[in-house]
């Protein structure tokens, strides 16, 4: 799994995740987000455009990250254009608990971020 972080001018921090979001990659994701939350931006957009698969542990990691962002006073958004990954997140209820979009632009322009 590859995790890349890049800023956007809107104040949102975009985190691109590529590869598999599974129990095997959970420690990498967890350590990256722990470091990220030390410098909490107003909004964090988790871009899963490059995610190839996701299991229940990956879904739990995404929800935990969104919860940490919220508890720190920020807003978390998921970007999930892939139907297979989206289906798993729908089944686990993740998309009901975390605002989810199909594009980064839509997630950034969401009115709750500003």
ChimeraX commands (.cxc) that place a marker at each C-alpha (Angstrom):
marker #1 position 0.00,0.00,0.00 radius 0.5
marker #1 position 1.18,3.49,-0.84 radius 0.5
marker #1 position 0.01,6.56,1.08 radius 0.5
marker #1 position 0.76,9.98,-0.38 radius 0.5
marker #1 position -0.20,13.25,1.26 radius 0.5
marker #1 position -0.59,16.52,-0.56 radius 0.5
marker #1 position -2.12,19.85,0.33 radius 0.5
marker #1 position -4.70,21.75,-1.63 radius 0.5
marker #1 position -5.12,25.50,-1.61 radius 0.5
marker #1 position -8.62,25.21,-0.14 radius 0.5
marker #1 position -7.30,24.25,3.28 radius 0.5
marker #1 position -8.15,20.59,2.78 radius 0.5
marker #1 position -5.39,18.03,3.08 radius 0.5
marker #1 position -5.75,15.31,0.44 radius 0.5
marker #1 position -4.38,11.89,1.37 radius 0.5
marker #1 position -4.10,9.50,-1.58 radius 0.5
marker #1 position -4.21,5.81,-0.75 radius 0.5
marker #1 position -3.26,3.24,-3.38 radius 0.5
marker #1 position -3.20,-0.55,-3.19 radius 0.5
marker #1 position -5.03,-2.70,-0.66 radius 0.5
marker #1 position -6.74,-1.52,2.53 radius 0.5
marker #1 position -6.59,-4.73,4.52 radius 0.5
marker #1 position -5.58,-6.14,7.88 radius 0.5
marker #1 position -2.06,-6.60,6.48 radius 0.5
marker #1 position -1.69,-2.92,5.57 radius 0.5
marker #1 position -3.55,-1.50,8.60 radius 0.5
marker #1 position -0.35,-0.68,10.60 radius 0.5
marker #1 position 1.02,1.43,7.72 radius 0.5
marker #1 position -2.23,3.34,7.40 radius 0.5
marker #1 position -2.56,3.80,11.16 radius 0.5
marker #1 position 0.98,5.19,11.60 radius 0.5
marker #1 position 0.55,7.56,8.66 radius 0.5
marker #1 position -2.67,8.99,10.04 radius 0.5
marker #1 position -1.28,9.27,13.57 radius 0.5
marker #1 position 1.52,11.47,12.15 radius 0.5
marker #1 position -0.97,13.41,10.03 radius 0.5
marker #1 position -3.19,14.27,12.97 radius 0.5
marker #1 position -0.35,16.00,14.82 radius 0.5
marker #1 position -0.82,18.91,12.40 radius 0.5
marker #1 position -4.59,18.81,12.05 radius 0.5
marker #1 position -5.94,20.64,9.02 radius 0.5
marker #1 position -9.53,21.85,8.89 radius 0.5
marker #1 position -10.43,19.09,6.44 radius 0.5
marker #1 position -8.94,15.75,5.46 radius 0.5
marker #1 position -9.96,14.13,2.19 radius 0.5
marker #1 position -9.07,10.44,2.01 radius 0.5
marker #1 position -8.77,9.74,-1.70 radius 0.5
marker #1 position -9.22,6.03,-2.36 radius 0.5
marker #1 position -9.09,6.40,-6.15 radius 0.5
marker #1 position -6.01,4.17,-6.22 radius 0.5
marker #1 position -7.35,1.58,-3.78 radius 0.5
marker #1 position -7.62,-1.83,-5.39 radius 0.5
marker #1 position -9.39,-3.61,-2.55 radius 0.5
marker #1 position -10.67,-3.08,0.97 radius 0.5
marker #1 position -11.67,-5.51,3.68 radius 0.5
marker #1 position -13.54,-4.95,6.94 radius 0.5
marker #1 position -10.34,-3.99,8.76 radius 0.5
marker #1 position -9.66,-1.34,6.11 radius 0.5
marker #1 position -13.19,0.01,6.51 radius 0.5
marker #1 position -12.72,0.14,10.28 radius 0.5
marker #1 position -9.42,2.01,9.83 radius 0.5
marker #1 position -11.11,4.60,7.60 radius 0.5
marker #1 position -13.91,5.10,10.13 radius 0.5
marker #1 position -11.45,5.37,13.02 radius 0.5
marker #1 position -9.46,7.97,11.10 radius 0.5
marker #1 position -12.60,9.97,10.31 radius 0.5
marker #1 position -13.56,9.83,13.99 radius 0.5
marker #1 position -10.10,11.08,15.07 radius 0.5
marker #1 position -10.29,13.94,12.57 radius 0.5
marker #1 position -13.74,14.88,13.86 radius 0.5
marker #1 position -12.67,14.68,17.51 radius 0.5
marker #1 position -9.78,17.04,16.69 radius 0.5
marker #1 position -12.26,19.56,15.29 radius 0.5
marker #1 position -11.77,18.78,11.59 radius 0.5
marker #1 position -13.90,17.29,8.84 radius 0.5
marker #1 position -13.12,14.00,7.08 radius 0.5
marker #1 position -14.34,13.02,3.64 radius 0.5
marker #1 position -13.88,9.83,1.62 radius 0.5
marker #1 position -13.45,9.74,-2.15 radius 0.5
marker #1 position -14.42,6.33,-3.50 radius 0.5
marker #1 position -14.88,6.10,-7.26 radius 0.5
marker #1 position -14.26,2.33,-7.51 radius 0.5
marker #1 position -17.48,0.30,-7.42 radius 0.5
marker #1 position -15.92,-2.74,-5.77 radius 0.5
marker #1 position -14.39,-0.74,-2.92 radius 0.5
marker #1 position -17.58,1.34,-2.63 radius 0.5
marker #1 position -19.72,-1.81,-2.36 radius 0.5
marker #1 position -17.70,-3.07,0.63 radius 0.5
marker #1 position -17.87,0.34,2.32 radius 0.5
marker #1 position -21.64,0.42,1.70 radius 0.5
marker #1 position -22.06,-3.06,3.20 radius 0.5
marker #1 position -20.06,-2.19,6.31 radius 0.5
marker #1 position -22.02,1.04,6.79 radius 0.5
marker #1 position -18.91,3.19,6.41 radius 0.5
marker #1 position -20.53,5.36,3.74 radius 0.5
marker #1 position -23.39,6.08,6.15 radius 0.5
marker #1 position -21.02,7.24,8.88 radius 0.5
marker #1 position -18.44,9.14,6.80 radius 0.5
marker #1 position -19.36,11.63,4.07 radius 0.5
marker #1 position -18.41,9.94,0.81 radius 0.5
marker #1 position -17.93,11.38,-2.68 radius 0.5
marker #1 position -16.89,10.12,-6.11 radius 0.5
marker #1 position -14.36,12.90,-6.82 radius 0.5
marker #1 position -11.82,14.92,-4.85 radius 0.5
marker #1 position -13.28,18.15,-6.23 radius 0.5
marker #1 position -16.73,17.29,-4.87 radius 0.5
marker #1 position -15.31,16.39,-1.46 radius 0.5
marker #1 position -13.33,19.64,-1.25 radius 0.5
marker #1 position -16.26,21.79,-2.32 radius 0.5
marker #1 position -18.58,20.20,0.24 radius 0.5
marker #1 position -20.13,23.04,2.21 radius 0.5
marker #1 position -19.28,21.54,5.61 radius 0.5
marker #1 position -15.56,21.96,4.96 radius 0.5
marker #1 position -15.51,25.72,4.83 radius 0.5
marker link #1:1,2 radius 0.2
marker link #1:2,3 radius 0.2
marker link #1:3,4 radius 0.2
marker link #1:4,5 radius 0.2
marker link #1:5,6 radius 0.2
marker link #1:6,7 radius 0.2
marker link #1:7,8 radius 0.2
marker link #1:8,9 radius 0.2
marker link #1:9,10 radius 0.2
marker link #1:10,11 radius 0.2
marker link #1:11,12 radius 0.2
marker link #1:12,13 radius 0.2
marker link #1:13,14 radius 0.2
marker link #1:14,15 radius 0.2
marker link #1:15,16 radius 0.2
marker link #1:16,17 radius 0.2
marker link #1:17,18 radius 0.2
marker link #1:18,19 radius 0.2
marker link #1:19,20 radius 0.2
marker link #1:20,21 radius 0.2
marker link #1:21,22 radius 0.2
marker link #1:22,23 radius 0.2
marker link #1:23,24 radius 0.2
marker link #1:24,25 radius 0.2
marker link #1:25,26 radius 0.2
marker link #1:26,27 radius 0.2
marker link #1:27,28 radius 0.2
marker link #1:28,29 radius 0.2
marker link #1:29,30 radius 0.2
marker link #1:30,31 radius 0.2
marker link #1:31,32 radius 0.2
marker link #1:32,33 radius 0.2
marker link #1:33,34 radius 0.2
marker link #1:34,35 radius 0.2
marker link #1:35,36 radius 0.2
marker link #1:36,37 radius 0.2
marker link #1:37,38 radius 0.2
marker link #1:38,39 radius 0.2
marker link #1:39,40 radius 0.2
marker link #1:40,41 radius 0.2
marker link #1:41,42 radius 0.2
marker link #1:42,43 radius 0.2
marker link #1:43,44 radius 0.2
marker link #1:44,45 radius 0.2
marker link #1:45,46 radius 0.2
marker link #1:46,47 radius 0.2
marker link #1:47,48 radius 0.2
marker link #1:48,49 radius 0.2
marker link #1:49,50 radius 0.2
marker link #1:50,51 radius 0.2
marker link #1:51,52 radius 0.2
marker link #1:52,53 radius 0.2
marker link #1:53,54 radius 0.2
marker link #1:54,55 radius 0.2
marker link #1:55,56 radius 0.2
marker link #1:56,57 radius 0.2
marker link #1:57,58 radius 0.2
marker link #1:58,59 radius 0.2
marker link #1:59,60 radius 0.2
marker link #1:60,61 radius 0.2
marker link #1:61,62 radius 0.2
marker link #1:62,63 radius 0.2
marker link #1:63,64 radius 0.2
marker link #1:64,65 radius 0.2
marker link #1:65,66 radius 0.2
marker link #1:66,67 radius 0.2
marker link #1:67,68 radius 0.2
marker link #1:68,69 radius 0.2
marker link #1:69,70 radius 0.2
marker link #1:70,71 radius 0.2
marker link #1:71,72 radius 0.2
marker link #1:72,73 radius 0.2
marker link #1:73,74 radius 0.2
marker link #1:74,75 radius 0.2
marker link #1:75,76 radius 0.2
marker link #1:76,77 radius 0.2
marker link #1:77,78 radius 0.2
marker link #1:78,79 radius 0.2
marker link #1:79,80 radius 0.2
marker link #1:80,81 radius 0.2
marker link #1:81,82 radius 0.2
marker link #1:82,83 radius 0.2
marker link #1:83,84 radius 0.2
marker link #1:84,85 radius 0.2
marker link #1:85,86 radius 0.2
marker link #1:86,87 radius 0.2
marker link #1:87,88 radius 0.2
marker link #1:88,89 radius 0.2
marker link #1:89,90 radius 0.2
marker link #1:90,91 radius 0.2
marker link #1:91,92 radius 0.2
marker link #1:92,93 radius 0.2
marker link #1:93,94 radius 0.2
marker link #1:94,95 radius 0.2
marker link #1:95,96 radius 0.2
marker link #1:96,97 radius 0.2
marker link #1:97,98 radius 0.2
marker link #1:98,99 radius 0.2
marker link #1:99,100 radius 0.2
marker link #1:100,101 radius 0.2
marker link #1:101,102 radius 0.2
marker link #1:102,103 radius 0.2
marker link #1:103,104 radius 0.2
marker link #1:104,105 radius 0.2
marker link #1:105,106 radius 0.2
marker link #1:106,107 radius 0.2
marker link #1:107,108 radius 0.2
marker link #1:108,109 radius 0.2
marker link #1:109,110 radius 0.2
marker link #1:110,111 radius 0.2
marker link #1:111,112 radius 0.2
marker link #1:112,113 radius 0.2
marker link #1:113,114 radius 0.2
view
